[in-house]
Structures are given as C-alpha cells and as structure tokens.
C-alpha cells in the first residue's frame, strides 16, 4: 500500500498557481511512508479545462532500481540500472471544481536516466517529450491503474505482468522485460586485488528476496511488458471503442444494466477529441503529425486516422521504425494519380543500392471510394511493404520491383506474424474471413492468380469488394 503524508496548505508552498488550483491539496490524506515535497510543487499544464500540478515524492526505505537487459556483441549483458522515482499528480476540472490525484512512477531507460540523474526533479508527467522509459499509474492506496511506454517520442499503453516461468507460454507480444532490485546491505566476497566495490551490481529481488546480479533474479522473477488490449471490445487500449462512462461496448448508460462510474476518466478527459489516453500527458496532438496533401476535403484527415490506427495495430518496434523514418524525412505519405489504389516507391543510391527512403502514394479517388475498413487495409498493405523493404536495407540489382512486389505479397498471405497483425487490427472477422482478407492487394501476384482456383478468386474478390476494399483498381 502507498501512503501519502505531510499535509500542506496551498499558501505555504511559496508559488502562485491561480484560483483554479485552490483546494486540490486539501484532498490528500495524511500518512507516513511517502512524503510529498510540497515546496517543489509545480503547475505543469493547463488546457482550458483541467489544470495539472506535480509534486515529487520522497520515498522512505531502500530505493528500488530497475534493469532492462539487452545483448551486446552477441553476449548477454544489461544496460545500467536506473533508480525508480515517483510523483504525486493532482488535477482539477476548472468548470466543475472536481479533483483527482494519482501516483506516477517513473522507470527511465538508462540513456534518459544518465542524462537527468543529477537534476533535482528529472521527470515530468505532462509534456515531457524527451522522456524515455515507463510510467506506471496507481492510486494513492497502491492499486495499479495503467502503464505507458515512452520511446522515440511516442507513447503506448502497455500491460505489465510478472514474468511467466512456463516455457510454453506465448511470449510473442512481449515488448520488454523489466527486472527490479534493491541494493544489498551484505558485503560480497571479492578477491583482494579487486579495485571495485564488492557490492556493485548486487541486490535483493523484491519478489522473492534472493540476491540478484544486475537486477536479474536467479529464480527468473521479473516483469513482462505487453501491448494493452481492452478486454471488452478487443481493440488496443489506445483505440478502445467502449463508452468512457459505463465502460461497455455497446454503451449501456441508458439501459437497466448501465453503470455511471466516471472514476479516473470522464470529466478529466483531454479536450482534444482525438486523444487516446485515459491519463493524457498533453502530447496527444502529436498523433496527427503525418504529412498529407493539404486538400480542403476530408480525405487527408481520413488518411491520418487510418495511418494512426494501423500504427497502433502493428508491433511497437515496427511503428517506431516508421516514426523514425518520418522524423528523418525518409518517409513521405501523399495523395496522387496512380493506376493502383496505393503504391510504395523506394528511394535508393543507384551505386551502392542502399535504401534511403520511401514514398507512399494513395490514389485520391480510390482512397475516397474505399470504406473505413478499406482505407485502413490500404494503409496496412503499404506499411507492410515498407517494413519488409526496410528489413533488407539495400536493393538486390538482380531483382525487379515486380519481383519484390510478388515476394512481399506472398509473405502477406503466408507469414503468420503478419497475419497476427491483421487479426489485431481487424478483430471481428472469422477465420474463414481472415483467409480472404489477407489477400487484399495481391490480386496481380502469383500467390493470388496462380495458387487460387478461378472460383476461389471470384469468391475472394466479391468478399473484399463487399467490405469496401479496393480490388483491381475499382470499388464495388
């Protein structure tokens, strides 16, 4: 259980925060294990509806450290451990006067930790664009509420569970593994000529109390980090379509089983209508930063929406690769007049054949004719082309673009990983329907023309057209 102590009246902090923040601090109960450093309280954000204050917490007892092991030069190793820190986040709805507060626990990665470890208050919950690592949200009683992974300027809601010891457990969704340790008080035996501190790298596992080395427990204790999916609607948490009030899908607010429970959401939701997070950190507008053609019609916004949804449905590493390509100016997304619904052109050095960029083009008319599902399918198809090209890094001079096209289309149909992405992005189809859906965009390749019978081809094309997916350059 987490307790907050040391009551503090607003006038004692020495900082003016405006009339809208009055009374928030009086909501916090007194206890003794964690001490809010009220003199370091800061207002960090206000969006016209909700004002946010952040207070560093001094935590009693032995500090907790975290490691996220990596491999270097083919050998098992680990990054430097980072110290876990915590803040009390207080928010007030300016219109209603209602307040909420919660604990944000920061587990920075080693790079972020080393850059900021000498700062008095190194991490901010709101609008800290350069923060890299995990933020875990809990209430002041210690109950877990949510967790987020920050990397390369992006933010993703994730789930955390104690590491599975079952060798047959499905770990395909595991993004990362965290190991925790508290510094050991015992002296570790070392040779007499060693110049290093014998305690370096050793600690106690907080799960089983065994001595751990660089945070890795000999009993395998640790935390697995996975993408977070809504248990009700089945979508990624960032794209949950459940009602934010009753938490049901479809909404039951006005039925007998309806349950109005605002809890930690409701009136504290971000004013940006496209915000995806229950605990917004003020950076949600960056979800809509992909380049578009700048037309006055709604198609650019629809392309942006489809792009964002596909990025949330593919693995985190692939999504971040696309973000990095965009940030480096190596990926352009645009509308144009083309013979297909969508196409990806590869930019590469004609001498070294090294790939140095991509141009993803969608036909303006056909994109507009596609259904919402069809638009997402178009984006997904071209995104997979980029992912597969980028895994090569260079173009084989003995292959034509048509050769690559055919190879990619065969992977889209037969690769189980890509098929699993498709199922997460479109969770409502049956297995037979997925069997047809995965052929979208492959109609001109051998995997469709040569490996399917004529009746199958006709049946599959009809299914895709009925879903609003462009087939052979035409809509239904």
C-alpha positions as CSV (number, residue, x, y, z in Angstrom):
1,X,0.0,0.0,0.0
2,X,1.2,3.5,-0.8
3,X,0.6,6.2,1.7
4,X,0.9,10.0,1.2
5,X,1.8,12.1,4.2
6,X,2.7,15.6,5.4
7,X,-0.4,17.7,4.8
8,X,0.4,21.0,3.2
9,X,-1.8,24.1,2.9
10,X,-1.7,25.8,-0.5
11,X,-0.5,29.1,0.8
12,X,2.7,27.6,2.3
13,X,4.3,26.4,-1.0
14,X,5.6,29.8,-2.0
15,X,4.3,29.5,-5.6
16,X,1.2,31.1,-7.1
17,X,-0.8,28.8,-9.3
18,X,-4.1,30.8,-9.9
19,X,-7.5,30.5,-8.5
20,X,-8.3,27.2,-10.3
21,X,-5.8,25.2,-8.2
22,X,-7.1,26.1,-4.8
23,X,-8.3,23.3,-2.6
24,X,-6.7,20.4,-4.6
25,X,-4.0,19.8,-1.9
26,X,-6.5,19.5,0.9
27,X,-7.8,16.3,-0.7
28,X,-4.7,14.3,0.1
29,X,-4.8,12.1,3.3
30,X,-2.0,12.0,5.8
31,X,0.2,9.0,6.4
32,X,3.9,8.4,6.7
33,X,5.7,6.2,4.2
34,X,5.9,8.8,1.3
35,X,6.5,12.4,1.8
36,X,5.3,15.0,-0.8
37,X,7.9,17.7,-1.3
38,X,5.3,20.5,-1.4
39,X,7.9,23.2,-1.8
40,X,8.8,21.7,-5.2
41,X,5.2,21.6,-6.4
42,X,4.8,23.0,-9.9
43,X,1.8,23.6,-12.2
44,X,2.9,21.8,-15.4
45,X,-0.1,22.1,-17.7
46,X,-3.5,23.7,-18.3
47,X,-5.6,23.0,-21.3
48,X,-8.5,25.3,-20.6
49,X,-10.5,22.6,-18.8
50,X,-8.1,20.8,-16.5
51,X,-5.1,22.1,-14.6
52,X,-2.3,19.8,-13.5
53,X,0.1,20.0,-10.6
54,X,3.0,17.7,-9.9
55,X,4.7,17.1,-6.6
56,X,7.9,15.0,-6.2
57,X,7.6,12.3,-3.6
58,X,10.4,11.3,-1.1
59,X,10.1,7.6,-0.6
60,X,11.2,6.0,2.6
61,X,13.2,2.8,2.8
62,X,15.5,1.2,0.3
63,X,15.3,2.7,-3.2
64,X,14.2,0.4,-6.0
65,X,16.3,0.1,-9.1
66,X,15.3,-1.3,-12.5
67,X,17.2,-3.0,-15.4
68,X,16.1,-3.9,-18.9
69,X,18.6,-6.4,-20.2
70,X,20.0,-6.2,-23.7
71,X,22.6,-8.2,-25.6
72,X,25.8,-6.6,-26.8
73,X,28.4,-8.2,-29.2
74,X,26.5,-11.4,-29.1
75,X,26.9,-11.8,-25.3
76,X,24.2,-11.4,-22.7
77,X,24.5,-8.1,-20.8
78,X,22.5,-5.3,-19.4
79,X,22.1,-1.6,-19.5
80,X,22.9,0.4,-16.4
81,X,20.2,0.3,-13.8
82,X,18.1,3.3,-13.2
83,X,16.5,4.5,-9.9
84,X,12.8,4.4,-9.8
85,X,11.2,7.7,-8.8
86,X,7.6,8.8,-8.0
87,X,5.4,11.9,-8.2
88,X,2.0,12.8,-6.9
89,X,-0.1,14.2,-9.8
90,X,-3.1,16.4,-8.8
91,X,-5.7,17.6,-11.3
92,X,-8.7,19.9,-11.1
93,X,-11.5,20.3,-13.5
94,X,-11.9,24.1,-13.8
95,X,-15.5,24.0,-14.8
96,X,-16.8,21.6,-12.2
97,X,-14.2,22.1,-9.4
98,X,-13.8,18.3,-9.0
99,X,-10.4,16.9,-8.3
100,X,-8.5,13.7,-8.8
101,X,-5.0,12.6,-7.8
102,X,-2.8,9.6,-8.6
103,X,0.8,8.4,-8.3
104,X,3.1,8.4,-11.4
105,X,6.1,6.0,-11.0
106,X,8.9,6.7,-13.5
107,X,11.2,3.9,-14.6
108,X,13.5,5.7,-17.1
109,X,15.7,3.8,-19.5
110,X,19.4,4.0,-18.9
111,X,20.0,6.8,-21.5
112,X,17.3,9.0,-20.1
113,X,18.4,8.3,-16.5
114,X,22.1,9.0,-17.2
115,X,21.2,12.4,-18.8
116,X,19.0,13.5,-15.9
117,X,20.2,11.8,-12.8
118,X,21.8,15.0,-11.4
119,X,18.6,17.1,-11.9
120,X,16.6,17.9,-8.8
121,X,13.3,16.9,-10.5
122,X,14.3,15.0,-13.5
123,X,10.9,13.8,-14.9
124,X,7.6,15.4,-15.7
125,X,4.3,13.6,-16.3
126,X,2.9,16.3,-18.5
127,X,4.5,17.2,-21.8
128,X,8.0,15.7,-21.2
129,X,8.6,14.9,-24.9
130,X,12.2,13.6,-24.4
131,X,11.4,11.2,-21.6
132,X,12.2,7.6,-22.4
133,X,11.1,4.7,-20.3
134,X,8.0,3.6,-18.4
135,X,5.4,5.5,-16.4
136,X,3.1,3.4,-14.1
137,X,-0.1,5.0,-12.8
138,X,-1.5,3.9,-9.4
139,X,-4.0,5.4,-7.0
140,X,-2.7,6.6,-3.6
141,X,-3.7,3.3,-2.0
142,X,-1.3,1.5,-4.3
143,X,-3.8,0.0,-6.7
144,X,-2.5,-0.3,-10.2
145,X,-4.4,1.7,-12.8
146,X,-2.4,1.9,-16.1
147,X,1.1,1.9,-17.5
148,X,2.7,3.5,-20.5
149,X,5.9,3.0,-22.5
150,X,7.7,6.1,-23.9
151,X,10.2,5.6,-26.7
152,X,11.5,7.8,-29.6
153,X,8.9,10.5,-28.9
154,X,6.0,8.0,-28.9
155,X,3.7,6.8,-26.1
156,X,1.9,3.5,-25.9
157,X,-0.3,2.0,-23.2
158,X,1.1,-1.4,-22.1
159,X,0.2,-4.2,-19.7
160,X,2.6,-5.5,-17.0
161,X,2.6,-9.0,-15.6
162,X,5.0,-11.0,-13.5
163,X,7.3,-12.9,-15.8
164,X,5.9,-16.3,-16.8
165,X,8.0,-19.4,-15.9
166,X,6.0,-21.6,-18.2
167,X,8.3,-22.4,-21.2
168,X,5.2,-23.0,-23.4
169,X,3.7,-19.6,-22.6
170,X,3.0,-17.4,-25.6
171,X,5.5,-14.5,-25.4
172,X,5.1,-13.2,-29.0
173,X,3.5,-10.0,-27.6
174,X,6.3,-9.3,-25.0
175,X,7.8,-5.9,-25.8
176,X,10.3,-5.8,-23.0
177,X,11.3,-7.4,-19.7
178,X,12.0,-5.4,-16.6
179,X,14.0,-6.6,-13.6
180,X,13.9,-5.0,-10.2
181,X,16.3,-5.0,-7.3
182,X,17.1,-3.2,-4.0
183,X,20.7,-2.6,-3.1
184,X,22.2,-5.4,-0.9
185,X,23.5,-4.5,2.5
186,X,25.7,-7.6,2.7
187,X,29.3,-7.4,1.6
188,X,30.0,-9.7,-1.4
189,X,33.2,-11.7,-1.2
190,X,35.8,-10.4,-3.7
191,X,39.5,-11.0,-4.5
192,X,41.9,-9.0,-2.5
193,X,43.3,-7.3,-5.6
194,X,39.9,-6.1,-6.9
195,X,39.7,-2.3,-7.1
196,X,35.9,-2.2,-7.5
197,X,33.3,-2.1,-4.7
198,X,32.2,-5.6,-4.0
199,X,28.5,-4.5,-3.8
200,X,28.4,-3.2,-7.4
201,X,25.7,-4.9,-9.4
202,X,24.3,-7.0,-6.5
203,X,21.0,-6.5,-4.8
204,X,17.9,-8.2,-3.4
205,X,15.0,-9.3,-5.7
206,X,11.8,-7.6,-4.3
207,X,9.7,-10.6,-5.4
208,X,11.5,-13.5,-3.7
209,X,14.3,-11.7,-1.7
210,X,17.0,-13.7,-3.4
211,X,20.3,-12.0,-4.2
212,X,20.2,-10.7,-7.8
213,X,23.0,-9.7,-10.1
214,X,22.3,-6.5,-12.2
215,X,18.7,-6.9,-11.2
216,X,18.3,-10.4,-12.8
217,X,16.9,-12.8,-10.2
218,X,18.3,-16.4,-10.3
219,X,14.7,-17.6,-9.9
220,X,13.6,-15.7,-13.0
221,X,11.4,-13.1,-11.3
222,X,10.7,-10.1,-13.4
223,X,8.0,-8.2,-15.2
224,X,6.9,-8.8,-18.8
225,X,5.6,-5.8,-20.7
226,X,3.0,-6.4,-23.4
227,X,0.7,-4.3,-25.5
228,X,-2.5,-3.4,-23.7
229,X,-5.8,-4.6,-25.2
230,X,-9.3,-3.8,-24.0
231,X,-10.9,-6.9,-22.6
232,X,-14.4,-5.7,-23.6
233,X,-14.1,-4.5,-27.2
234,X,-10.8,-6.3,-28.1
235,X,-9.1,-3.3,-29.6
236,X,-5.7,-1.9,-28.4
237,X,-6.3,0.2,-25.4
238,X,-5.4,3.3,-27.3
239,X,-8.2,2.5,-29.8
240,X,-10.8,1.2,-27.3
241,X,-14.3,1.9,-28.6
242,X,-16.1,1.3,-25.3
243,X,-18.2,4.0,-23.7
244,X,-15.9,6.1,-21.4
245,X,-18.7,6.3,-18.8
246,X,-20.2,2.9,-18.5
247,X,-17.2,1.0,-19.9
248,X,-19.4,-1.2,-22.1
249,X,-19.5,-1.8,-25.8
250,X,-22.0,-1.1,-27.0
251,X,-22.9,1.6,-24.4
252,X,-25.4,0.7,-21.7
253,X,-25.6,4.1,-19.9
254,X,-29.3,4.4,-20.6
255,X,-30.2,0.7,-20.1
256,X,-31.1,-1.0,-16.9
257,X,-27.7,-2.6,-16.6
258,X,-26.0,0.8,-17.2
259,X,-23.5,1.9,-14.6
260,X,-22.4,5.5,-14.4
261,X,-18.9,5.5,-12.9
262,X,-16.6,8.3,-14.0
263,X,-13.7,7.1,-11.9
264,X,-10.4,8.3,-13.3
265,X,-11.8,9.3,-16.7
266,X,-14.9,11.2,-17.6
267,X,-14.5,14.9,-16.9
268,X,-10.7,14.7,-16.8
269,X,-10.5,13.5,-20.5
270,X,-8.3,15.7,-22.7
271,X,-10.0,18.5,-24.6
272,X,-8.5,17.1,-27.8
273,X,-11.3,14.9,-29.3
274,X,-8.8,12.6,-30.9
275,X,-6.9,11.9,-27.6
276,X,-6.5,8.1,-27.0
277,X,-5.3,8.1,-23.3
278,X,-7.2,7.9,-20.0
279,X,-4.2,9.6,-18.4
280,X,-3.3,12.1,-21.1
281,X,0.2,13.7,-20.8
282,X,-0.6,16.7,-23.1
283,X,1.2,15.3,-26.2
284,X,-1.8,13.7,-27.9
285,X,-1.8,16.2,-30.7
286,X,1.5,14.6,-32.0
287,X,-0.6,11.6,-33.1
288,X,-1.7,13.6,-36.1
289,X,1.6,14.8,-37.5
290,X,1.9,12.8,-40.7
291,X,2.2,14.8,-43.9
292,X,-0.9,15.0,-46.1
293,X,-1.8,16.7,-49.4
294,X,-3.4,19.7,-47.7
295,X,-6.7,19.4,-49.6
296,X,-9.9,21.0,-48.2
297,X,-11.9,17.8,-48.5
298,X,-11.9,15.2,-45.6
299,X,-9.6,12.6,-47.3
300,X,-6.4,13.9,-45.7
301,X,-8.0,13.6,-42.2
302,X,-9.2,10.1,-43.1
303,X,-5.7,9.1,-44.2
304,X,-4.3,10.4,-40.9
305,X,-6.9,8.5,-38.9
306,X,-6.2,5.3,-40.9
307,X,-2.4,5.8,-40.5
308,X,-2.7,6.2,-36.8
309,X,-4.9,3.2,-36.3
310,X,-2.6,0.9,-38.4
311,X,0.4,2.2,-36.4
312,X,-1.3,1.1,-33.2
313,X,-2.1,-2.3,-34.6
314,X,1.3,-3.3,-35.7
315,X,4.2,-4.3,-33.3
316,X,5.7,-1.4,-31.3
317,X,9.1,-1.8,-32.9
318,X,7.6,-1.5,-36.4
319,X,5.6,1.6,-35.5
320,X,8.7,3.3,-34.1
321,X,10.7,2.4,-37.2
322,X,8.0,4.3,-39.2
323,X,8.1,7.2,-36.8
324,X,11.9,7.4,-37.1
325,X,11.7,7.3,-40.9
326,X,9.2,10.2,-40.8
327,X,11.3,12.2,-38.3
328,X,14.4,11.8,-40.5
329,X,12.5,12.8,-43.7
330,X,12.9,9.3,-45.2
331,X,9.1,8.5,-45.4
332,X,6.6,10.6,-47.3
333,X,2.9,9.8,-47.4
334,X,0.8,11.6,-50.1
335,X,-2.1,11.5,-52.5
336,X,-1.6,11.3,-56.2
337,X,-3.0,10.0,-59.5
338,X,-1.8,6.4,-59.9
339,X,-3.1,3.2,-61.6
340,X,-3.4,1.3,-58.3
341,X,-5.2,2.2,-55.1
342,X,-1.8,2.5,-53.3
343,X,1.9,2.1,-54.1
344,X,5.2,2.4,-52.3
345,X,8.3,3.6,-54.2
346,X,11.7,3.0,-52.7
347,X,14.5,5.7,-52.9
348,X,18.0,4.2,-53.0
349,X,21.5,5.0,-54.0
350,X,22.0,3.8,-57.6
351,X,25.6,2.9,-57.0
352,X,25.6,1.2,-53.5
353,X,21.9,0.2,-53.9
354,X,21.4,1.2,-50.2
355,X,17.8,2.1,-49.4
356,X,17.5,5.7,-48.1
357,X,13.8,6.4,-48.2
358,X,10.2,5.7,-49.3
359,X,7.3,7.5,-50.9
360,X,3.9,6.0,-50.1
361,X,1.2,7.2,-52.6
362,X,-2.5,6.7,-52.5
363,X,-4.9,7.3,-55.4
364,X,-7.1,10.2,-54.3
365,X,-10.3,8.9,-56.0
366,X,-9.9,5.3,-55.0
367,X,-9.0,6.1,-51.4
368,X,-12.1,8.2,-51.2
369,X,-14.2,5.4,-52.6
370,X,-12.9,2.8,-50.0
371,X,-14.8,2.1,-46.8
372,X,-13.3,2.9,-43.5
373,X,-12.1,-0.7,-43.3
374,X,-10.9,-0.4,-46.9
375,X,-8.9,2.7,-46.1
376,X,-7.1,1.0,-43.1
377,X,-6.5,-2.0,-45.3
378,X,-4.8,0.2,-48.0
379,X,-2.6,1.8,-45.4
380,X,-1.8,-1.5,-43.7
381,X,-0.8,-3.1,-47.1
382,X,1.7,-0.3,-47.9
383,X,3.0,-0.2,-44.4
384,X,3.9,-3.9,-44.6
385,X,5.8,-3.2,-47.9
386,X,7.9,-0.5,-46.1
387,X,8.5,-2.8,-43.1
388,X,9.7,-5.6,-45.5
389,X,11.8,-3.3,-47.6
390,X,13.4,-1.7,-44.5
391,X,14.5,-5.1,-43.2
392,X,16.6,-5.5,-46.3
393,X,18.4,-2.1,-46.2
394,X,19.5,-2.5,-49.8
395,X,18.1,-3.4,-53.2
396,X,19.3,-6.5,-55.0
397,X,20.3,-5.5,-58.5
398,X,19.2,-8.9,-59.9
399,X,15.6,-8.3,-58.8
400,X,13.0,-6.0,-60.3
401,X,10.4,-4.1,-58.3
402,X,7.8,-6.6,-59.6
403,X,9.9,-9.4,-58.0
404,X,9.9,-7.7,-54.7
405,X,6.2,-7.0,-55.0
406,X,5.4,-10.7,-55.6
407,X,7.7,-11.8,-52.7
408,X,6.0,-9.3,-50.3
409,X,2.5,-10.3,-51.3
410,X,3.4,-14.0,-50.7
411,X,4.6,-13.0,-47.2
412,X,1.4,-11.0,-46.5
413,X,-0.6,-14.2,-47.3
414,X,1.6,-16.8,-45.7
415,X,3.6,-15.2,-42.9
416,X,2.0,-16.0,-39.5
417,X,3.3,-12.8,-37.8
418,X,1.8,-10.5,-40.5
419,X,-1.4,-12.5,-40.3
420,X,-1.5,-11.9,-36.5
421,X,-1.1,-8.2,-37.0
422,X,-4.1,-8.3,-39.4
423,X,-6.2,-10.0,-36.8
424,X,-5.3,-7.5,-34.1
425,X,-6.1,-4.6,-36.4
426,X,-9.5,-6.1,-37.5
427,X,-10.6,-8.3,-34.6
428,X,-14.2,-9.0,-35.7
429,X,-13.7,-11.5,-38.5
430,X,-14.0,-15.2,-38.5
431,X,-11.0,-17.5,-39.5
432,X,-12.6,-18.1,-43.0
433,X,-12.9,-14.3,-43.5
434,X,-9.3,-13.7,-42.4
435,X,-8.3,-16.3,-45.0
436,X,-9.8,-14.0,-47.7
437,X,-8.9,-10.6,-46.1
438,X,-5.2,-11.3,-46.2
439,X,-5.3,-11.5,-50.0
440,X,-6.3,-7.8,-50.3
441,X,-4.0,-6.0,-52.7
442,X,-2.4,-9.2,-54.0
443,X,-4.7,-9.8,-57.0
444,X,-2.0,-9.2,-59.6
445,X,0.6,-11.6,-58.0
446,X,1.2,-15.3,-58.4
447,X,0.1,-16.0,-54.9
448,X,-3.4,-15.0,-55.9
449,X,-3.5,-15.7,-59.7
450,X,-1.7,-19.0,-59.7
451,X,-2.3,-20.5,-56.3
452,X,-6.1,-19.9,-56.1
453,X,-8.6,-21.6,-58.3
454,X,-10.8,-19.4,-60.6
455,X,-13.9,-20.0,-58.3
456,X,-11.8,-19.0,-55.3
457,X,-10.5,-15.9,-56.9
458,X,-14.1,-14.8,-57.8
459,X,-15.4,-15.6,-54.3
460,X,-12.5,-13.8,-52.6
461,X,-12.8,-10.7,-54.8
462,X,-16.5,-10.5,-54.0
463,X,-15.9,-10.7,-50.3
464,X,-13.2,-7.9,-50.5
465,X,-15.5,-5.7,-52.5
466,X,-18.4,-6.2,-50.1
467,X,-16.1,-5.0,-47.3
468,X,-15.4,-1.8,-49.2
469,X,-11.8,-2.8,-50.1
470,X,-10.4,-1.7,-53.5
471,X,-9.9,-4.7,-55.8
472,X,-8.1,-4.4,-59.2
473,X,-8.3,-0.6,-59.1
474,X,-12.1,-0.5,-58.6
475,X,-14.6,-0.1,-55.8
476,X,-17.9,-2.0,-55.5
